[in-house]
Amino acid sequence: MTRKDSVHRIHGGNVYEMARRLGCSPEDILDFSASINPLGPPPGLLEALTAAYGRLQHYPDIHTSALREGLARRHGVGPDEIVVGNGSTELIYVLPRVLEAGRVLVALPTFTEYVRAFSVAGVVLDRCYGTWENGLQPTARQIREHLDRHRPDAVLVTHPGSPSGTLLSESLRAYLVAETRQRGIALVVDEVFIDFCEEASFLPHLAEHPRLVLIRSMTKFYGIPGLRLGYLLASREIAAAAARHLPPWSVNTLAQEAGGHCLHQEDYRLETLRLVGEERSRLKKALEEMEGFCVLPGRANYLLVRMPEHLPNALTLQEALLLRDRLLIRECASFDGLTPRDFRIAVRLPAQNDRLLAALARWLQEVNRKSRPPA
């Protein structure tokens, strides 16, 4: 099995495996490979979960009613247009059955579980590759050519891109909505990081496109990946079909409680946007001043970096930072459409970001020293 064949097994945030390798505790590793809110879970969550402890003797709400109603108020849609799942990944795996799609156009690179989910369901995949110059997002011309040539039943785009962090342009968003609606095909938009730039969401188009599906996550922005919580927004018909394909009680009581609590944390939300925005800009500037690193203009809580060709590859860098500094970055060669010179880093707290920048600078000095010919 080649590495590309096994990409569905490669993810960021696997600090447990890395800790076993190093013989240390997971807490000893500073994880830049998983893009989680650096502030951690919102204030008061522990107390809210503790208060819900007594409800563990009952089954969870099978309909996730309270959380769906809270999300409906947040987004200005009906509760019957929302389906909550055990993380967005669970919802991804029901998409092929819900959409009844035999052929799907996938804009790459993207989260590897989409390709995995469609492939195991026997769906034919058409791949459309974005270029670095276009932020690793597709163009309208590419989309149109694929639609005309292959006539897929659905189109999948990622917004912000994963792992690029870039947004689809406003004109391309409008084109995608109009073109897929006119052709009567589904448009699936991965928006799991859209909380960091909500103003760019496809949500305003939901009412006008009967086959638009938005995939959302609450784990990234609210720092609760261990609880697994995601949801989709779609028409009543598609939402009802998705709900039928999910196993009963897939979202546990504590996850539902956490989701409801997070929706009321407005001060936390605003502080997250401020912190991530400032640190993202600072990191991007500092990285671009290093040895020819090229950084995409991401809008989420991570940055994708391409190393110049004269440096070793990103896997070498990942190993060096892990072994010496206990820092874990995400090398990105496993993403279809990326290269061994690409890596992604999460935006973390200022002191933690400083630690990463210092470690990168030390590594570059060592590489340059070793590459110099002897005097």
N, C-alpha and C positions, 0 to 999 in steps of 0.2 A: 504493500500500500504506500503510495507516495504521499508527501505532505499535503499536496493540494487535494488528494482524495479524502483526507482526514480532517479537513479544516473545521468541520462541525465540532471537533473535540478541543479546539484551541480557542481559549477565551482569555480576556484580561481578568485580573482579580483573583487568580488562583494562588493566593498566598499560602494556602495549606500545603500544596505540593512543594512549593519553593522552600517553605520552612522545614519540611521533612528532608529535602535535599541538603540543606545547610545545617541541620541538627539544631535549629533554634525555634523559638516561639513565633507564631504568626505576627504577634504584636511587635516583634523585633524588626519587622520589615516595613518600610515606608512604601506604600503601594501607590504608584503613579500609573498603574496599568488599567485600573478600573475607574471610570469617570463618575464618581459619587460626590455629592455635596461635601466640600471640605469642612463645613460646620458640623457635620454629623446630624443625627436625628433632631427634629425641632424640640424646643423646650416644652416640658410638661408631658412628653410622650410616655416616659417611664411611669409616671403617676397614673396616666390614663389607662395604660395596659395593666397596671397593678389593680386598678379599680375594676377592670373587666375580668379579673382572674376567676371570680365565682361563676362566671358564665361558661367556663370551660367544661362544666358538667353537662352542658346542653350542646346539641349540634349547632353549627353555625347557621345563620340565616341563609337558607338555600337560595334566596333571590337577591341577596346583598342589597336589600331595599333602601336602607338608610344611606348607604354610601352612594348608590346610584342617584338618589334624590339630591344629595349634596353636590355631586358632580354635575347633575343637570342644572342646578342653580348656578354653579360656577360658570358653565359654558352656555347657558341660555338655550338649552335644548330640552326635550322631554326625557324622562327616566327610561322610557321604552326605546330610546335611541342609544342607550349605553349598555355595554356588557362588561362586567368586571371579571378578570381572570387571575389565576395564580401566577402573576407575572405576565408581562406582554408576550413572552415566549410561548406560553400555553395558547394564547389567542392566535399567534402566528401559525401554529400547527393545525388549527381548525379551518384556516382560510381556504385551503384547496377544496375542502368539502363544501364549505359555505358558498363559495363563488361558483362551484361546479365548472372550474376552468380547466380546459385541456391544454391550453398553451398560454404562457405568461411571459411578457417582456419585463426583464429585470435590469434596472439601471445599476451598474457596478462601478466601484466597490460598494458593498453594503454589509450589514450584519449577516454573518454567515448562516444563521439559522433559517433565513428566508429560503436560500437555495436548498438547504437540507430539507426543509418542510415540503417544498414543492417537489423536490426530486423523489423523496420516499413515497409521495402520493402518485407518482407516475406522470406528473405534469411535464410537458415539453417546455424547456426554458430557452428563450431568446435573450442573449446577453448584449447589453449596450454599455460600452465603456466610456466613462468620462476621462478627460485629459487633465493633467496637472494644471495646465494653463487656464482651464475652465473650472478650476476648483474641484475636479473629479466629479462634476455633475454633468448630466447629458445636455445636449442642445436640442432645440426644437427640430432642427433638420434631422438629427439622428433619430429622434422619436418618430418623426413622420416617415422616414425611410423604412424603419422597422415595422410600423403599423401597416404601411402599404404592401410591404413584401411578405410579412408573415401573418398578418391579421390575427393577433393574439386576442384572447378573451379578457385579459386583464393586463394592467401596467403597474409595476411597483417602483416607486421612487422613495428616497430617504431624505428627510428634510427636518433639521439639519443632517447633512451627510454623516454616515458612520463608516469609517473613522475620520472623514475629512473635516466635519464640523461646519461645512459651508452650506449656504442656503441656495435653493433654487431661485432664480431671478423672478421678480414679480410678473414679467411678461411671460416667462415659461410656465409659471403657475397658472396663469389665465389660459394659456394655450392648452395645457394638459387637461384642465377642467372642460373647456369647450370641445376639444377634439374627442376625448373619450366619451363624453356625454352624447355628442353627435353620432358617434359610431356605436353607441349602446354597449360599451364595454366598461369593465370595472376599473377604478383607479384606487389603488391602495397606497397610502402615504404613511410611511413610518415617521411619526412625530414624537418619538420617545424622549427627545431632548428639547422639544419646542418650548418647554417652560422657561428656558433661558432667553427666548426671543418670541414670546407669545404673539406679538403683533404681526408676525409673518405666517401664522398658521393658515391652513386650508379651511379651518372651521367655518368662515363665512360662506363657503361654497356648499356646505353640507345640504342645505335646503334645496338647492337648485340641481344637484346631481344625485339621482336615485341610486347610483352604484359607487358612490364615494365611500371609502372606508379609511378612518384615521386610527392608527395604532398609537396608544399612549402608555406611559409608564409613570408610576409614582415613586419608584425606588431610587432613581437617579437624583432627582431634584430634592427629595426629602430625606435622602441618606438612609434608606431602610431596605437595601437589597436582600438582607437576610429574611425579611418577611414575605417577599414575593407578592407584588401587587401591580397589576396593569389593567388597562381597559381599552375598549374600542368604541368609536363613535361612528354610527352609520344610520341608514334609514331604518324604520321600524321593521321592515321585512327582513333585511339583512341581519339586524341585531337579534331578532327572534330566531333566525336560523342558526346564528352563532351560539346562542344560549342553549339551543337544543343539542348541539354537538359537544358541549362541555360536560364533564362528569359532575354529579351532584356534590355539593359542599366543597368545591375545589378551593374556595377562598376561606381560610380559617377565621375564627372569631377575632383573634388578636390583629390579624391583618386588616380586617374590616374596621375595627376600632381605630387602628393607626391611620387608615385612610381618612376617616371622618375627622380625626384630630388635626391632621395635616392641613385640611382645607381651611381651617380657621387661623392659620399661623401667618397673618399678613406681614407683621414686622419681620419675621424670619424670612419670608419670601423676598421682601425688599432688601434686606441685608445680604441675602445670598446673591441677588442680582448685582448689587453694588460691589461686593467683594470679588466675585468671579469676573465681572467686567474689568475691574482695575487690575487684578492679578493676571488675567489673560493677556491684556495689552502689554503689561510689563514683561511677562515671560516671552511673548512673541518678539518684542524689541530686543531683549537680551539674547535670545537664541539666534536671531538674524545677524547679530554682531559677532557670532562665533563661527569662524572657520568655514564660511560658505554654506551654513545650514539655510535651507529654504522652508518657510513656514506658511501654511495656508491660512487665510483670514477666517478662522473658525468663529462661530457664534455660540457654541455650546460651552461646556466646562472642560474642554480638552483641546489640544492642538496636535495637528499632524505635521511631522517634520521629515524632510528629505535630506539625507546626508550627501555631501559631494562625493564624486567617484574616487577621489584619492584616499578616502578614509576607509577603514574596515567596515563591514556591513553592520546593520542594526542588531543582529543577533549577538555579534561580538561585543557590541556596546552594552547590550542588556546583561550579558553574563558578567562583564567587568563591573558594572555598577552594582549588581546583585552581590557578587562575591566580596567586593571590597567595602562597599558603602551601605549594603543592605537596602538598596533602592531598587524597586521593580518598575521598569517601563514596559510598554507593549510594543514589541517588534511586530511589524505588520506584513511580512512576506506571505502569511497565510491568507490574507485577503485577496480574492480574485480581482486583479486589476492594479495591484500594488507591487512593489519591488523589494528586494532584500535591503535596500537603503532607506526604507521608510519606517518610522516609529512614531508612536503616539504617547503623549503624556497628559495626565489629568492636571487640571488647575487646582492646586491645594492652598493651604494657608501660607502667608508671606514667608515665614521662617522656613517652612518645609520647601517652598519653591527656591529659596536661597540655597538650601542644602543641595538640591538637585543641580542648580546652576554651577555651584562650586565643584561638585563631583564631575560634571561634564567638562569643566575647564581643566581639572586635573587630568582627566583621561586624554583630552586633546594634547596636553603638554607631553604626556608619556608617549603617545603615538608619534608625535612629531619628533621627539627626541630619538626614538628607536629608528625612525625612517631616515635620519640624517646620516650621511656617509661618515665613517670614522675620519678623524683629523690626521 
